[in-house]
Amino acid sequence: MQLPEIAAQTPTNLYETDFYAWTQEQAELIRTGQWEKIDRSNLIEEIESLGRQQRQELRNRLSLLIGHLLKEYD
């Protein structure tokens, strides 16, 4: 029985070729406690990136809100 092509890929290759599948695989590895198999470097990078994106989104929304409030009181 031949394994599916996706299962034969290394975590880094999967990260580069199918990001969604990589995220699902990493979630399952965490869920099942298979810590030694986690793609640590890319996972760290993605968590940091997500934090930066969320922070920037908050800044953008606050700026928009402040802009609307200032226009309202003009």
Secondary structure as the mmCIF struct_conf table of DSSP 4:
data_model
#
loop_
_struct_conf.conf_type_id
_struct_conf.id
_struct_conf.beg_label_comp_id
_struct_conf.beg_label_asym_id
_struct_conf.beg_label_seq_id
_struct_conf.end_label_comp_id
_struct_conf.end_label_asym_id
_struct_conf.end_label_seq_id
HELX_LH_PP_P HELX_LH_PP_P1 GLN A 2 PRO A 4
HELX_RH_AL_P HELX_RH_AL_P1 GLU A 5 ALA A 8
BEND BEND1 GLN A 9 GLN A 9
HELX_RH_AL_P HELX_RH_AL_P2 PRO A 11 THR A 17
HELX_RH_AL_P HELX_RH_AL_P3 PHE A 19 ARG A 31
TURN_TY1_P TURN_TY1_P1 THR A 32 GLY A 33
HELX_RH_3T_P HELX_RH_3T_P1 TRP A 35 LYS A 37
BEND BEND2 ILE A 38 ILE A 38
HELX_RH_AL_P HELX_RH_AL_P4 ARG A 40 GLU A 72
TURN_TY1_P TURN_TY1_P2 TYR A 73 TYR A 73
#
